[in-house]
């Protein structure tokens, strides 16, 4: 992808175990040599970019659980990746053995 505008899908994870599981689905990572695409000014989220199938995806691990963390993560994500068409919040809902 040429820029952050070329990403259609974001996957947001609240816990590291969720993030690790989603990373196993990524076919190819775009940022193995560092933060290739950057982020908007003031955005403190840490992003991982890659490809799942033919889709460019951005993964983000929330800094903590809860409404405030989720809201601030979503707002910053929207500023940094303004052309997203789908944002998925994934979680284990306490079901990990």
N, CA, C and O atoms as a Tinker XYZ file with bonds, in Angstrom:
   388  protein
     1  N      0.830000   -1.205000    0.000000    73     2
     2  CA     0.000000    0.000000    0.000000    64     1     3
     3  C      0.871000    1.264000    0.000000    63     2     4     5
     4  O      1.920000    1.311000    0.643000    81     3
     5  N      0.427000    2.256000   -0.714000    73     3     6
     6  CA     1.197000    3.491000   -0.822000    64     5     7
     7  C      1.061000    4.389000    0.401000    63     6     8     9
     8  O      1.993000    5.115000    0.747000    81     7
     9  N     -0.098000    4.342000    1.058000    73     7    10
    10  CA    -0.317000    5.225000    2.207000    64     9    11
    11  C     -1.366000    4.625000    3.135000    63    10    12    13
    12  O     -1.912000    3.555000    2.868000    81    11
    13  N     -1.637000    5.332000    4.231000    73    11    14
    14  CA    -2.671000    4.883000    5.172000    64    13    15
    15  C     -4.051000    4.868000    4.526000    63    14    16    17
    16  O     -4.939000    4.147000    4.982000    81    15
    17  N     -4.239000    5.649000    3.475000    73    15    18
    18  CA    -5.536000    5.686000    2.791000    64    17    19
    19  C     -5.843000    4.398000    2.035000    63    18    20    21
    20  O     -6.969000    4.215000    1.571000    81    19
    21  N     -4.879000    3.514000    1.902000    73    19    22
    22  CA    -5.077000    2.258000    1.175000    64    21    23
    23  C     -5.519000    1.109000    2.072000    63    22    24    25
    24  O     -5.555000   -0.041000    1.634000    81    23
    25  N     -5.856000    1.409000    3.321000    73    23    26
    26  CA    -6.314000    0.382000    4.256000    64    25    27
    27  C     -7.827000    0.467000    4.402000    63    26    28    29
    28  O     -8.373000    1.537000    4.672000    81    27
    29  N     -8.507000   -0.677000    4.221000    73    27    30
    30  CA    -9.970000   -0.740000    4.267000    64    29    31
    31  C    -10.502000   -1.271000    5.589000    63    30    32    33
    32  O    -11.618000   -0.936000    5.987000    81    31
    33  N     -9.722000   -2.089000    6.269000    73    31    34
    34  CA   -10.218000   -2.824000    7.439000    64    33    35
    35  C     -9.291000   -2.587000    8.626000    63    34    36    37
    36  O     -8.067000   -2.607000    8.493000    81    35
    37  N     -9.898000   -2.363000    9.788000    73    35    38
    38  CA    -9.142000   -2.281000   11.040000    64    37    39
    39  C     -9.676000   -3.338000   11.992000    63    38    40    41
    40  O    -10.877000   -3.601000   12.038000    81    39
    41  N     -8.779000   -3.933000   12.742000    73    39    42
    42  CA    -9.148000   -4.907000   13.769000    64    41    43
    43  C     -8.602000   -4.388000   15.092000    63    42    44    45
    44  O     -7.394000   -4.226000   15.258000    81    43
    45  N     -9.511000   -4.130000   16.031000    73    43    46
    46  CA    -9.157000   -3.564000   17.329000    64    45    47
    47  C     -9.229000   -4.670000   18.375000    63    46    48    49
    48  O    -10.215000   -5.403000   18.447000    81    47
    49  N     -8.184000   -4.786000   19.180000    73    47    50
    50  CA    -8.105000   -5.799000   20.236000    64    49    51
    51  C     -7.918000   -5.110000   21.582000    63    50    52    53
    52  O     -7.153000   -4.153000   21.697000    81    51
    53  N     -8.623000   -5.605000   22.603000    73    51    54
    54  CA    -8.508000   -5.026000   23.943000    64    53    55
    55  C     -7.394000   -5.675000   24.757000    63    54    56    57
    56  O     -6.819000   -5.036000   25.638000    81    55
    57  N     -7.087000   -6.923000   24.474000    73    55    58
    58  CA    -6.104000   -7.664000   25.266000    64    57    59
    59  C     -4.968000   -8.189000   24.385000    63    58    60    61
    60  O     -5.186000   -8.487000   23.211000    81    59
    61  N     -3.766000   -8.304000   24.939000    73    59    62
    62  CA    -2.650000   -8.856000   24.165000    64    61    63
    63  C     -2.916000  -10.261000   23.629000    63    62    64    65
    64  O     -2.472000  -10.582000   22.527000    81    63
    65  N     -3.625000  -11.105000   24.373000    73    63    66
    66  CA    -3.910000  -12.464000   23.900000    64    65    67
    67  C     -4.783000  -12.416000   22.640000    63    66    68    69
    68  O     -4.632000  -13.252000   21.748000    81    67
    69  N     -5.686000  -11.450000   22.567000    73    67    70
    70  CA    -6.525000  -11.290000   21.374000    64    69    71
    71  C     -5.684000  -10.802000   20.199000    63    70    72    73
    72  O     -5.820000  -11.289000   19.076000    81    71
    73  N     -4.823000   -9.845000   20.472000    73    71    74
    74  CA    -3.946000   -9.300000   19.441000    64    73    75
    75  C     -3.047000  -10.396000   18.870000    63    74    76    77
    76  O     -2.885000  -10.498000   17.654000    81    75
    77  N     -2.470000  -11.208000   19.738000    73    75    78
    78  CA    -1.605000  -12.306000   19.292000    64    77    79
    79  C     -2.367000  -13.290000   18.410000    63    78    80    81
    80  O     -1.834000  -13.774000   17.412000    81    79
    81  N     -3.607000  -13.587000   18.776000    73    79    82
    82  CA    -4.421000  -14.516000   17.985000    64    81    83
    83  C     -4.724000  -13.939000   16.606000    63    82    84    85
    84  O     -4.650000  -14.657000   15.608000    81    83
    85  N     -5.061000  -12.660000   16.538000    73    83    86
    86  CA    -5.362000  -12.032000   15.250000    64    85    87
    87  C     -4.108000  -11.973000   14.385000    63    86    88    89
    88  O     -4.192000  -12.146000   13.169000    81    87
    89  N     -2.958000  -11.735000   14.986000    73    87    90
    90  CA    -1.708000  -11.688000   14.218000    64    89    91
    91  C     -1.437000  -13.003000   13.489000    63    90    92    93
    92  O     -0.793000  -13.006000   12.439000    81    91
    93  N     -1.916000  -14.105000   14.031000    73    91    94
    94  CA    -1.742000  -15.405000   13.368000    64    93    95
    95  C     -2.530000  -15.495000   12.069000    63    94    96    97
    96  O     -2.229000  -16.338000   11.224000    81    95
    97  N     -3.531000  -14.642000   11.898000    73    95    98
    98  CA    -4.344000  -14.640000   10.683000    64    97    99
    99  C     -3.735000  -13.811000    9.559000    63    98   100   101
   100  O     -4.136000  -13.944000    8.402000    81    99
   101  N     -2.781000  -12.965000    9.886000    73    99   102
   102  CA    -2.195000  -12.054000    8.902000    64   101   103
   103  C     -1.267000  -12.835000    7.974000    63   102   104   105
   104  O     -0.359000  -13.535000    8.424000    81   103
   105  N     -1.514000  -12.701000    6.669000    73   103   106
   106  CA    -0.712000  -13.408000    5.668000    64   105   107
   107  C      0.651000  -12.761000    5.450000    63   106   108   109
   108  O      1.643000  -13.448000    5.202000    81   107
   109  N      0.691000  -11.442000    5.544000    73   107   110
   110  CA     1.940000  -10.714000    5.306000    64   109   111
   111  C      1.890000   -9.414000    6.102000    63   110   112   113
   112  O      0.876000   -8.716000    6.095000    81   111
   113  N      2.976000   -9.093000    6.783000    73   111   114
   114  CA     3.056000   -7.842000    7.541000    64   113   115
   115  C      3.773000   -6.790000    6.705000    63   114   116   117
   116  O      4.769000   -7.087000    6.045000    81   115
   117  N      3.263000   -5.557000    6.736000    73   115   118
   118  CA     3.860000   -4.470000    5.962000    64   117   119
   119  C      4.880000   -3.671000    6.771000    63   118   120   121
   120  O      5.657000   -2.914000    6.189000    81   119
   121  N      4.898000   -3.816000    8.076000    73   119   122
   122  CA     5.736000   -2.940000    8.901000    64   121   123
   123  C      6.814000   -3.699000    9.680000    63   122   124   125
   124  O      7.105000   -3.359000   10.826000    81   123
   125  N      7.395000   -4.706000    9.071000    73   123   126
   126  CA     8.433000   -5.480000    9.760000    64   125   127
   127  C      9.710000   -4.668000    9.972000    63   126   128   129
   128  O     10.521000   -5.000000   10.837000    81   127
   129  N      9.892000   -3.606000    9.186000    73   127   130
   130  CA    11.086000   -2.762000    9.318000    64   129   131
   131  C     10.806000   -1.474000   10.083000    63   130   132   133
   132  O     11.578000   -0.521000    9.986000    81   131
   133  N      9.728000   -1.432000   10.832000    73   131   134
   134  CA     9.387000   -0.231000   11.592000    64   133   135
   135  C      8.024000    0.297000   11.202000    63   134   136   137
   136  O      7.281000   -0.350000   10.464000    81   135
   137  N      7.704000    1.468000   11.698000    73   135   138
   138  CA     6.403000    2.090000   11.465000    64   137   139
   139  C      6.379000    2.715000   10.075000    63   138   140   141
   140  O      6.706000    3.892000    9.920000    81   139
   141  N      5.997000    1.946000    9.070000    73   139   142
   142  CA     6.045000    2.370000    7.680000    64   141   143
   143  C      5.095000    3.515000    7.375000    63   142   144   145
   144  O      5.455000    4.422000    6.624000    81   143
   145  N      3.896000    3.500000    7.933000    73   143   146
   146  CA     2.849000    4.440000    7.535000    64   145   147
   147  C      2.620000    5.578000    8.515000    63   146   148   149
   148  O      1.887000    6.513000    8.193000    81   147
   149  N      3.215000    5.534000    9.686000    73   147   150
   150  CA     3.054000    6.611000   10.649000    64   149   151
   151  C      1.633000    6.703000   11.179000    63   150   152   153
   152  O      0.855000    5.754000   11.078000    81   151
   153  N      1.304000    7.862000   11.747000    73   151   154
   154  CA    -0.029000    8.093000   12.301000    64   153   155
   155  C     -0.273000    9.590000   12.377000    63   154   156   157
   156  O      0.651000   10.387000   12.218000    81   155
   157  N     -1.511000    9.963000   12.618000    73   155   158
   158  CA    -1.888000   11.371000   12.698000    64   157   159
   159  C     -1.241000   12.021000   13.918000    63   158   160   161
   160  O     -0.951000   11.337000   14.899000    81   159
   161  N     -1.009000   13.337000   13.871000    73   159   162
   162  CA    -0.451000   14.035000   15.035000    64   161   163
   163  C     -1.337000   13.836000   16.271000    63   162   164   165
   164  O     -2.559000   13.970000   16.196000    81   163
   165  N     -0.720000   13.520000   17.389000    73   163   166
   166  CA    -1.451000   13.320000   18.635000    64   165   167
   167  C     -1.973000   11.911000   18.854000    63   166   168   169
   168  O     -2.454000   11.591000   19.941000    81   167
   169  N     -1.885000   11.067000   17.836000    73   167   170
   170  CA    -2.361000    9.680000   17.944000    64   169   171
   171  C     -1.323000    8.866000   18.703000    63   170   172   173
   172  O     -0.170000    8.775000   18.282000    81   171
   173  N     -1.731000    8.274000   19.822000    73   171   174
   174  CA    -0.804000    7.481000   20.630000    64   173   175
   175  C     -0.966000    5.979000   20.416000    63   174   176   177
   176  O     -0.263000    5.187000   21.043000    81   175
   177  N     -1.889000    5.577000   19.532000    73   175   178
   178  CA    -2.077000    4.157000   19.246000    64   177   179
   179  C     -0.837000    3.578000   18.578000    63   178   180   181
   180  O     -0.120000    4.276000   17.860000    81   179
   181  N     -0.597000    2.304000   18.821000    73   179   182
   182  CA     0.457000    1.575000   18.124000    64   181   183
   183  C     -0.213000    0.638000   17.128000    63   182   184   185
   184  O     -1.044000   -0.190000   17.501000    81   183
   185  N      0.155000    0.776000   15.870000    73   183   186
   186  CA    -0.491000    0.024000   14.806000    64   185   187
   187  C      0.438000   -1.032000   14.232000    63   186   188   189
   188  O      1.657000   -0.865000   14.207000    81   187
   189  N     -0.157000   -2.112000   13.778000    73   187   190
   190  CA     0.529000   -3.138000   13.008000    64   189   191
   191  C     -0.246000   -3.271000   11.712000    63   190   192   193
   192  O     -1.464000   -3.448000   11.736000    81   191
   193  N      0.433000   -3.191000   10.588000    73   191   194
   194  CA    -0.247000   -3.248000    9.296000    64   193   195
   195  C      0.155000   -4.504000    8.544000    63   194   196   197
   196  O      1.261000   -5.023000    8.702000    81   195
   197  N     -0.770000   -4.977000    7.724000    73   195   198
   198  CA    -0.493000   -6.173000    6.953000    64   197   199
   199  C     -1.607000   -6.490000    5.981000    63   198   200   201
   200  O     -2.435000   -5.643000    5.647000    81   199
   201  N     -1.603000   -7.739000    5.537000    73   199   202
   202  CA    -2.568000   -8.203000    4.541000    64   201   203
   203  C     -3.185000   -9.499000    5.024000    63   202   204   205
   204  O     -2.482000  -10.410000    5.461000    81   203
   205  N     -4.502000   -9.574000    4.941000    73   203   206
   206  CA    -5.234000  -10.823000    5.147000    64   205   207
   207  C     -5.976000  -11.081000    3.842000    63   206   208   209
   208  O     -6.906000  -10.354000    3.491000    81   207
   209  N     -5.559000  -12.119000    3.130000    73   207   210
   210  CA    -6.124000  -12.343000    1.801000    64   209   211
   211  C     -5.741000  -11.185000    0.894000    63   210   212   213
   212  O     -4.562000  -10.853000    0.769000    81   211
   213  N     -6.730000  -10.571000    0.265000    73   211   214
   214  CA    -6.462000   -9.425000   -0.606000    64   213   215
   215  C     -6.726000   -8.089000    0.078000    63   214   216   217
   216  O     -6.709000   -7.043000   -0.571000    81   215
   217  N     -6.968000   -8.122000    1.374000    73   215   218
   218  CA    -7.337000   -6.921000    2.124000    64   217   219
   219  C     -6.163000   -6.386000    2.937000    63   218   220   221
   220  O     -5.512000   -7.127000    3.675000    81   219
   221  N     -5.904000   -5.094000    2.790000    73   219   222
   222  CA    -4.935000   -4.422000    3.647000    64   221   223
   223  C     -5.615000   -4.141000    4.974000    63   222   224   225
   224  O     -6.691000   -3.544000    5.008000    81   223
   225  N     -4.998000   -4.566000    6.065000    73   223   226
   226  CA    -5.607000   -4.411000    7.386000    64   225   227
   227  C     -4.645000   -3.694000    8.322000    63   226   228   229
   228  O     -3.425000   -3.779000    8.180000    81   227
   229  N     -5.226000   -2.990000    9.275000    73   227   230
   230  CA    -4.455000   -2.365000   10.341000    64   229   231
   231  C     -4.950000   -2.950000   11.655000    63   230   232   233
   232  O     -6.153000   -2.974000   11.918000    81   231
   233  N     -4.029000   -3.418000   12.470000    73   231   234
   234  CA    -4.354000   -3.984000   13.777000    64   233   235
   235  C     -3.958000   -2.981000   14.841000    63   234   236   237
   236  O     -2.920000   -2.327000   14.737000    81   235
   237  N     -4.790000   -2.861000   15.867000    73   235   238
   238  CA    -4.459000   -1.962000   16.969000    64   237   239
   239  C     -4.803000   -2.640000   18.286000    63   238   240   241
   240  O     -5.872000   -3.230000   18.445000    81   239
   241  N     -3.878000   -2.543000   19.216000    73   239   242
   242  CA    -4.083000   -3.068000   20.565000    64   241   243
   243  C     -4.418000   -1.893000   21.466000    63   242   244   245
   244  O     -3.621000   -0.965000   21.605000    81   243
   245  N     -5.597000   -1.930000   22.079000    73   243   246
   246  CA    -6.013000   -0.853000   22.973000    64   245   247
   247  C     -5.070000   -0.786000   24.175000    63   246   248   249
   248  O     -4.557000   -1.815000   24.613000    81   247
   249  N     -4.836000    0.419000   24.715000    73   247   250
   250  CA    -3.937000    0.538000   25.869000    64   249   251
   251  C     -4.532000   -0.026000   27.154000    63   250   252   253
   252  O     -3.812000   -0.232000   28.131000    81   251
   253  N     -5.815000   -0.272000   27.161000    73   251   254
   254  CA    -6.487000   -0.825000   28.333000    64   253   255
   255  C     -7.926000   -1.151000   27.984000    63   254   256   257
   256  O     -8.405000   -0.828000   26.897000    81   255
   257  N     -8.604000   -1.792000   28.915000    73   255   258
   258  CA    -9.999000   -2.146000   28.679000    64   257   259
   259  C    -10.896000   -1.003000   29.148000    63   258   260   261
   260  O    -10.475000   -0.143000   29.921000    81   259
   261  N    -12.130000   -1.010000   28.669000    73   259   262
   262  CA   -13.098000   -0.031000   29.131000    64   261   263
   263  C    -13.558000    0.931000   28.055000    63   262   264   265
   264  O    -12.993000    0.998000   26.963000    81   263
   265  N    -14.605000    1.676000   28.396000    73   263   266
   266  CA   -15.230000    2.595000   27.440000    64   265   267
   267  C    -14.314000    3.743000   27.037000    63   266   268   269
   268  O    -14.237000    4.093000   25.860000    81   267
   269  N    -13.626000    4.324000   28.000000    73   267   270
   270  CA   -12.759000    5.467000   27.695000    64   269   271
   271  C    -11.616000    5.042000   26.784000    63   270   272   273
   272  O    -11.313000    5.725000   25.806000    81   271
   273  N    -10.989000    3.935000   27.094000    73   271   274
   274  CA    -9.901000    3.427000   26.266000    64   273   275
   275  C    -10.402000    3.094000   24.862000    63   274   276   277
   276  O     -9.747000    3.418000   23.871000    81   275
   277  N    -11.554000    2.453000   24.783000    73   275   278
   278  CA   -12.127000    2.103000   23.485000    64   277   279
   279  C    -12.473000    3.323000   22.657000    63   278   280   281
   280  O    -12.215000    3.361000   21.454000    81   279
   281  N    -13.059000    4.323000   23.305000    73   279   282
   282  CA   -13.443000    5.539000   22.587000    64   281   283
   283  C    -12.224000    6.300000   22.075000    63   282   284   285
   284  O    -12.208000    6.743000   20.927000    81   283
   285  N    -11.209000    6.455000   22.913000    73   283   286
   286  CA   -10.023000    7.196000   22.473000    64   285   287
   287  C     -9.270000    6.435000   21.383000    63   286   288   289
   288  O     -8.725000    7.043000   20.462000    81   287
   289  N     -9.242000    5.115000   21.488000    73   287   290
   290  CA    -8.608000    4.306000   20.445000    64   289   291
   291  C     -9.337000    4.477000   19.119000    63   290   292   293
   292  O     -8.703000    4.651000   18.078000    81   291
   293  N    -10.666000    4.429000   19.154000    73   291   294
   294  CA   -11.465000    4.546000   17.932000    64   293   295
   295  C    -11.320000    5.921000   17.286000    63   294   296   297
   296  O    -11.199000    6.021000   16.065000    81   295
   297  N    -11.331000    6.974000   18.088000    73   295   298
   298  CA   -11.193000    8.327000   17.539000    64   297   299
   299  C     -9.836000    8.494000   16.867000    63   298   300   301
   300  O     -9.757000    8.986000   15.741000    81   299
   301  N     -8.776000    8.091000   17.544000    73   299   302
   302  CA    -7.436000    8.210000   16.965000    64   301   303
   303  C     -7.286000    7.350000   15.715000    63   302   304   305
   304  O     -6.659000    7.767000   14.741000    81   303
   305  N     -7.856000    6.163000   15.743000    73   303   306
   306  CA    -7.825000    5.282000   14.573000    64   305   307
   307  C     -8.480000    5.961000   13.377000    63   306   308   309
   308  O     -7.964000    5.895000   12.262000    81   307
   309  N     -9.615000    6.613000   13.610000    73   307   310
   310  CA   -10.314000    7.317000   12.533000    64   309   311
   311  C     -9.512000    8.472000   11.954000    63   310   312   313
   312  O     -9.590000    8.739000   10.755000    81   311
   313  N     -8.741000    9.162000   12.793000    73   311   314
   314  CA    -7.892000   10.247000   12.302000    64   313   315
   315  C     -6.723000    9.710000   11.487000    63   314   316   317
   316  O     -6.395000   10.258000   10.435000    81   315
   317  N     -6.104000    8.657000   11.958000    73   315   318
   318  CA    -4.919000    8.131000   11.279000    64   317   319
   319  C     -5.259000    7.334000   10.025000    63   318   320   321
   320  O     -4.516000    7.368000    9.043000    81   319
   321  N     -6.370000    6.624000   10.057000    73   319   322
   322  CA    -6.787000    5.789000    8.918000    64   321   323
   323  C     -8.195000    6.205000    8.516000    63   322   324   325
   324  O     -9.169000    5.520000    8.825000    81   323
   325  N     -8.289000    7.326000    7.829000    73   323   326
   326  CA    -9.578000    7.960000    7.542000    64   325   327
   327  C    -10.411000    7.229000    6.490000    63   326   328   329
   328  O    -11.614000    7.474000    6.400000    81   327
   329  N     -9.831000    6.363000    5.711000    73   327   330
   330  CA   -10.556000    5.690000    4.621000    64   329   331
   331  C    -11.042000    4.289000    4.982000    63   330   332   333
   332  O    -11.432000    3.529000    4.096000    81   331
   333  N    -11.025000    3.940000    6.248000    73   331   334
   334  CA   -11.483000    2.610000    6.656000    64   333   335
   335  C    -12.956000    2.420000    6.320000    63   334   336   337
   336  O    -13.765000    3.335000    6.471000    81   335
   337  N    -13.290000    1.220000    5.862000    73   335   338
   338  CA   -14.680000    0.874000    5.555000    64   337   339
   339  C    -15.281000   -0.046000    6.606000    63   338   340   341
   340  O    -16.501000   -0.111000    6.755000    81   339
   341  N    -14.423000   -0.763000    7.340000    73   339   342
   342  CA   -14.892000   -1.724000    8.336000    64   341   343
   343  C    -13.920000   -1.738000    9.510000    63   342   344   345
   344  O    -12.710000   -1.872000    9.328000    81   343
   345  N    -14.464000   -1.598000   10.714000    73   343   346
   346  CA   -13.666000   -1.709000   11.936000    64   345   347
   347  C    -14.290000   -2.817000   12.778000    63   346   348   349
   348  O    -15.482000   -2.779000   13.083000    81   347
   349  N    -13.481000   -3.799000   13.149000    73   347   350
   350  CA   -13.958000   -4.952000   13.912000    64   349   351
   351  C    -13.304000   -4.927000   15.286000    63   350   352   353
   352  O    -12.081000   -4.850000   15.400000    81   351
   353  N    -14.118000   -4.993000   16.316000    73   351   354
   354  CA   -13.618000   -5.120000   17.681000    64   353   355
   355  C    -13.689000   -6.595000   18.036000    63   354   356   357
   356  O    -14.774000   -7.172000   18.102000    81   355
   357  N    -12.541000   -7.199000   18.262000    73   355   358
   358  CA   -12.508000   -8.630000   18.565000    64   357   359
   359  C    -12.223000   -8.839000   20.039000    63   358   360   361
   360  O    -11.613000   -7.997000   20.699000    81   359
   361  N    -12.672000   -9.971000   20.540000    73   359   362
   362  CA   -12.432000  -10.288000   21.936000    64   361   363
   363  C    -12.728000  -11.741000   22.227000    63   362   364   365
   364  O    -13.395000  -12.431000   21.456000    81   363
   365  N    -12.217000  -12.185000   23.354000    73   363   366
   366  CA   -12.425000  -13.572000   23.751000    64   365   367
   367  C    -13.588000  -13.706000   24.724000    63   366   368   369
   368  O    -14.024000  -14.819000   25.021000    81   367
   369  N    -14.091000  -12.583000   25.222000    73   367   370
   370  CA   -15.232000  -12.588000   26.152000    64   369   371
   371  C    -14.983000  -13.507000   27.343000    63   370   372   373
   372  O    -15.911000  -14.136000   27.852000    81   371
   373  N    -13.755000  -13.583000   27.775000    73   371   374
   374  CA   -13.424000  -14.413000   28.927000    64   373   375
   375  C    -13.433000  -15.899000   28.643000    63   374   376   377
   376  O    -13.433000  -16.702000   29.576000    81   375
   377  N    -13.441000  -16.288000   27.366000    73   375   378
   378  CA   -13.564000  -17.697000   27.018000    64   377   379
   379  C    -12.264000  -18.427000   26.773000    63   378   380   381
   380  O    -12.290000  -19.585000   26.355000    81   379
   381  N    -11.135000  -17.802000   27.015000    73   379   382
   382  CA    -9.857000  -18.476000   26.797000    64   381   383
   383  C     -9.570000  -19.393000   27.976000    63   382   384   385
   384  O     -9.592000  -18.947000   29.123000    81   383
   385  N     -9.301000  -20.675000   27.711000    73   383   386
   386  CA    -9.023000  -21.596000   28.827000    64   385   387
   387  C     -7.680000  -21.313000   29.479000    63   386   388
   388  O     -7.299000  -21.997000   30.429000    81   387
